[in-house]
Amino acid sequence: MLALRSLFMACLCLLAGTQAFAGNALANPKIRVGTAAAYPPITFLNNGKVSGIEGALAAKLSTDTGKDFSFSVMPWSELLPALERGEIDMIMSGMSITDERAKHVDFSHSYLNVGQMAIIRVADAGSLNSPTQLLQPTVRIGYVSDTTGAAFVKQVSNLTQTVAFSSIQPALKALMAGEIDAVVHDSVTSWNVDKDPQYRNLMSLRRPLTEEKLAWAVSKQQQPLLQLLNEQVTKMKQDGSLNDVINTWIPVRVSVE
């Protein structure tokens, strides 16, 4: 009986220790990071490895903190649910700070300022060269679901011909094929399109339709992790290493706080 009671108490202690361990991500040498890896040059897969700005920043965080920031790749729509379920500790996927998302997660300090832009075919530059011409009921607008680009498109009441896509690549493919007339996505994608030879028939209007800030999302139960990330972002801004990473992947002058 005594042995059984001792075993029971040992199990309780183990369970309590496991819960405490899971409750604080910093108690674990590995920080579980979720990303969609479908958003070049912010985050994408290169030979099976997460690359781009988020990949470089995760590597720097690992070096500077001694923690292993390890990626799990999943669909964009699964990132926030996975974070809320505790399956990952944070999101590094070019996510914009919004009031709606902030109801469910906390955001680190912003590391990059962006905005939604329109991408069109070069052949349509004469007829779709301004937001006024673009945002008309007859223009077929593509967007990526569950993004701030989607939110922008949906709030413009006169846009009646809109098409949702799961990621930016099929949206751009549909644009090149003439299935839609424009894609609304953020400025990072627009800059990338303008310099990528495979999209030589496309162009960005380069007029921001919105102003947004990219940051990392963290579970509201992970305040120590949030504090660590904020400290690291502040440090990288002060020593210039954040700009170094961004300029490596986006050879365009951008604004960071």
N, C-alpha and C positions, 0 to 999 in steps of 0.2 A: 504493500500500500504506500509506504514511504517512497519507494522507488518510482511508483506511478505518479505520485504527487510531485516529486522532483522533476520528472520528465515533463509534466504538465507546465510547471513553472518555467522550465527551460524553454519550452515552446513559446510561452507568453513573452518571455524576454527577447527571444529571437524575432518574434513578430513585431514587437515594439521597436526593436532596433531597425528592422527592415522598413517600417513606416517612417521612422525618423530619417533614415537614409534616403528614402524616396522623396520625403517632404522637402529636402533642401538639396537642390541640384549640385551645389558646391561641395557637398559631402562626397560626391562621386567624382573620380578623376576624369570621367567622360561626360561631356555636355552633349546631350542629344539634340541635334539641330535638324529641323525640317526645311526642305526647299523643294520647289517645283522643278528647278534646273531646266527651265524652258524659256528663259528670258535673257538672251545674250545682249550686251556683254555683262549684264549684272550677274546672272547665274545660268550656267548651262553645262552639259556633259561633254567632256573632251576625253575620248578613249576610256569612257566609263567612270571618269573622275569629275567631281564637281569643280568647275573652273569659273573664271570671270572675277568680278569685283568681290562678290560674296565669298568665293573660294579663297581669294588672296587675303581677305580680311579675317576669315576663320583661321587661316594658317598663322597670321600675325597674332591673333588672340591666343592661339595655342602656345606660341612661343613666349609671349609676354606674360601669360598667367600661369603657365605650367599645367593647364587643363587641356584635355583632348577634345576639341570641338569637332564632333563626328557627325557627318551628314546622313540623313535618310531622305531619299527622293520619293516624292508622292505627288499626286495631282494637286494643282493649286487649290481646288475646292475642298480638299481634305486637310489642308494645313491648319486652319483655325480649329476645326473640330478635334484634330489630333492633339493640339496644344491644350485645349480645354479638358480633354480626357486624360491628360498626363502621359501620353505616349511619347511626346517629345518635350524638351525643356524650353525651346525657343524656335523662332522662325527667322531665317536669313534668306529672303527670296524677293528682294526688291519691293517690299510691301509699303504702301503709303499709309501714313497716319490719317485715320478718319474718326469722327466722333462715334460712329456706329461700331467700328471695330474696338475702340477704346472702352466700350461698355463691357467687353468680354476679356480683353487682354490689356496688359500694360506695354507701352512702347519706350524703347531706349531713346536717348538723344538722337536727333536726326543726323545722318551722315551725308545726305545728298539732297539738294533741292531739284525737283523736276516739275513737269506740267504735261497735261495732255496735249497732243498735237495731231494733226491730220496728215495721213500719208495717202497720196494719190498717184495715178499713172502720169508719167511725164507728158504723154499725149493729151492729157486733160488739163494741163497747166493754164491754158487760156480761159477755160470755162469754170474752173474750180480753184481759183487762185486767192480766195479770201474766205474767211469764216462766213460771211453773209451769203456767198454763193454756195458754200458747202452745206450749210445747215438749212436745206430746203426739202420739202416733202418728196420731191422727185428724185433726190439723191439717195442711193442705196449705201447705207453706212454699216460697216462691220465693226465689231468690238469683241473683246475677250470677256467671257462671263466672270462675274464676281470680282471685277476690278473697278478702280475709280473711273476708268474709261467708260465702262458699262454704266456707271452711275451718272456720268455726264450725259451720255447719249439718251438715257431714259428720262432725264429731267428736261430735255429740250422737246417741248410738246409737239412741235410741228414736224418732227422726224417720224415718219410713218413706215418707212422701208428700212428696217434695221435687221441685221443678221448677227446672231451670237456664235462665237467660236470658243473651243476649249482652250486654245493657246494662240499665240501670235503667228506661228508659222503657217497653219492652215488659213488664217485670215489673209496673210500676205499672198499666199498662193491663189486664193480666190480673187483677190484684187488684180493680180497679174493676168488671171484667166478671163477677166471681164465680168465675173459673176457679181461683183459689187463695185461701187465707184470710189470708195474711200475707206480707210481704216482709222479709227480714233484710238490711239494708244499713247503711251508717255514719250517724253522727249528723248529718253535714252534709246528707245527703239528707233525713233525717227532719225537720230544721229547715226545709228548703226546702219540703217537702211541706206542712207546717203553715201556711205563709204564702202558698202559691200557690193562687189561686182555682180553677184547673183541677182541683185535687185536694181540693176542699172536702168530698168524701164520704170522704176518708181522714184518718187521724190517726196520729201517732207515740205509742208508749207512753212515750217519753222516759226509759226506764230502760236505761242502757248495759248490754249483755251482755258487752262486752269493753272493754279499754283499748288504744288504738293511737296511733301517732305517724305523721304524714304527713311525707314528706321527698322529696328529689329523688334519683333513681338515676343513678349515673355508672359508666361502664366502669372496671374495675379497672386499666386501662392509662392512665387519665386522672387521675393524682394531682394534677398542677398545677391542673386544672379543679376537682377536689374541694376543694382548699385554698382556691381563690378563692371558691367557693360558700359554704364554711363561714365565711369571713371576712365575706361579704356578709350571711349570715343573722344572724351575731352583731351586726354593725353595725345592721341593721334592727331587731333586738330592742332594742338599746340606745337608739336614737334615736326609737323609737316608731312608725316608719313601717310596720313589719310589722303591728302592731295596727290601724293606720289602714286598710291595704288589706283586712285580714280583716273589720273592722267595716263597711266599705263594702258588702261582698258578703254578710255574715252578720250581720244586726243582732240578734245574740244574744250574750250574754257567753260566751266560750269561753276555754280555757286554752292559753297558749303558754309555752314555757320562756323 
